[in-house]
Structures are given as C-alpha cells and as structure tokens.
C-alpha cells in the first residue's frame, strides 16, 4: 500500500472545486470508500497536525469525513482531464457546508491517513466535486488512477 501512496505524492498540486459540504460521524457505516478532508492551518496554531505532501511538511486542522458514491473521469472548464466525485446522499449537505466554510483556504484530501492532494477550496457549484490538476493539469493516466483509487479499486 505504501508504494501506492508514494505514487500519489508525485501528483501535481491541484485546485479543489466542490459542490458538496459537512461531514458525518467517522463511525458512519458505508461500504463506499471514505475520504478525509482537512483545512490548512499555520504550523504554530493550536490543533494543527503535520503531514507530508510531496516530501514537504504541511499543517492541517481537524478532519471531516465523506463517503464517495462514485468517481469518474471528466474535463474541466478548459477541456483538461479532471476527476468528478459524487458523495453519498448522506454526506452531500455536510460536505456543502464544509466547502462554504473553507472557500479560498488551503485544504487537503486524505485517503487512509495519506495526503492524496492539496489545493485551494473553490466556491461550490451545482455539480459533483471536481478535482483538477491546477495550472499544470492532470495527465489522462493520473485521472484514470485517481478514479480507480476513489472507487475503491486499488
């Protein structure tokens, strides 16, 4: 499993664009993969926790948890490869509230305690969450890998 996450750490920085909002209890029983979302924090702020992303430390706040219903390959507004994520219906409202509280802030998405990606939370849209490769963009193979991972096929 560590090789898988080492490969993830090689992914390019991304911008996070989400339509969803506030997390359920971590104890929520679901057969779907669960992602962990944490807002960025200054290193000296109480409650910040250090993680590694691309070989560098990042400091993140308290975790929120969302279950992925489905993830699929898509294109962003510029026609570049992207990943769209539909959360379970139980998590939609919670995720939307989380995004609204954190627009413009740095955040990270973690899977099984490893930073999957980091970026800036964008204003919500009336669509599923979209993960884009930021200024540089994703390759189609990176998108295919993320889709597989987020659908629990790793």
Long-range contacts (C-beta under 8 A, 24 or more apart in sequence): 1-112, 4-149, 4-154, 5-111, 5-112, 5-114, 7-145, 8-111, 8-114, 8-115, 8-116, 8-117, 8-149, 9-52, 9-53, 9-54, 9-55, 9-114, 9-115, 10-54, 11-116, 11-117, 11-138, 11-142, 11-146, 12-133, 12-134, 12-136, 12-137, 12-138, 12-142, 13-117, 13-118, 13-119, 13-134, 13-136, 14-117, 14-118, 14-119, 14-131, 14-132, 14-133, 14-134, 14-138, 15-119, 15-120, 15-122, 15-132, 15-134, 16-107, 16-109, 16-117, 16-119, 16-120, 16-121, 16-122, 16-129, 16-131, 17-122, 17-123, 17-125, 17-129, 17-130, 17-131, 17-132, 18-95, 18-96, 18-99, 18-121, 18-122, 18-124, 18-125, 18-129, 18-130, 19-96, 19-99, 19-124, 19-125, 19-126, 19-127, 19-128, 19-129, 20-66, 20-87, 20-91, 20-92, 20-94, 20-95, 20-96, 20-98, 20-99, 20-124, 20-128, 20-129, 21-92, 21-93, 21-94, 21-95, 21-96, 21-97, 21-98, 21-99, 21-100, 21-124, 22-64, 22-93, 22-94, 22-95, 22-96, 22-97, 22-98, 23-63, 23-64, 23-65, 23-66, 23-91, 23-94, 23-95, 23-98, 24-65, 24-66, 24-67, 24-90, 24-91, 24-94, 25-65, 26-63, 26-65, 28-65, 28-67, 28-90, 30-67, 30-88, 30-90, 32-67, 32-68, 32-69, 32-88, 32-152, 33-67, 33-68, 33-111, 33-150, 33-151, 33-152, 34-65, 34-66, 34-67, 34-68, 35-65, 35-66, 35-67, 35-68, 35-85, 35-109, 35-110, 35-111, 35-116, 35-150, 36-63, 36-64, 36-65, 36-109, 36-110, 36-111, 36-113, 37-63, 37-64, 37-65, 37-66, 37-95, 37-98, 37-107, 37-108, 37-109, 37-110, 38-62, 38-63, 38-64, 38-107, 38-108, 38-110, 39-102, 39-105, 39-106, 39-107, 39-121, 40-105, 40-106, 40-107, 40-108, 40-118, 51-108, 51-110, 51-115, 52-115, 53-108, 53-115, 53-118, 58-106, 58-108, 58-115, 58-118, 60-107, 60-108, 63-110, 64-94, 64-95, 64-98, 66-91, 66-94, 66-95, 67-91, 68-150, 68-151, 68-152, 70-151, 71-146, 71-147, 71-150, 71-151, 72-147, 73-140, 73-143, 73-144, 73-147, 74-130, 76-130, 76-132, 76-137, 78-137, 80-132, 80-133, 80-137, 80-138, 81-133, 81-137, 81-138, 81-139, 81-140, 81-142, 81-143, 82-130, 82-131, 82-132, 82-133, 82-138, 82-143, 83-130, 83-131, 83-138, 83-143, 83-146, 83-147, 83-150, 84-127, 84-128, 84-129, 84-130, 84-131, 85-128, 85-129, 85-130, 85-131, 85-150, 86-128, 86-129, 87-128, 87-129, 95-129, 96-124, 99-123, 99-124, 100-124, 111-149, 111-150, 116-146, 116-149
